[in-house]
């Protein structure tokens, strides 16, 4: 069995429509080897974001109980995509 490598959480702030949002994104690798993130915005319930290679974007895969606008999700997805590329 392969040993899992624990990855550090990403903590960052984004500003959307003048509103600062505190984001905590905990990275992990899905069974298909693509990067995924458990994301909480301002302490909200976790949403799952993941890389969609066909789109070359990080998108929300599972909303859970969190309710955020598509614009907020897009801005966070773009930030996570930059983190993957770094």
C-alpha angles and dihedrals in degrees: 000000000000117000114244116234112222111226124207120250116252114231117190143144127233127187116219120179089346092306117119114221124196110218129194113188120183110198125216137158119250123223088262089059093248121132117258133181133206100216130194120185116202089341094307123150113286123274123193116233122185144174115264102198095194089059095033087226138115107235139174109271098175125018099189110182094326118114116198132148121262088245092057090048091049093051092049091046091053091050091050091048089055089051091053091049093049 
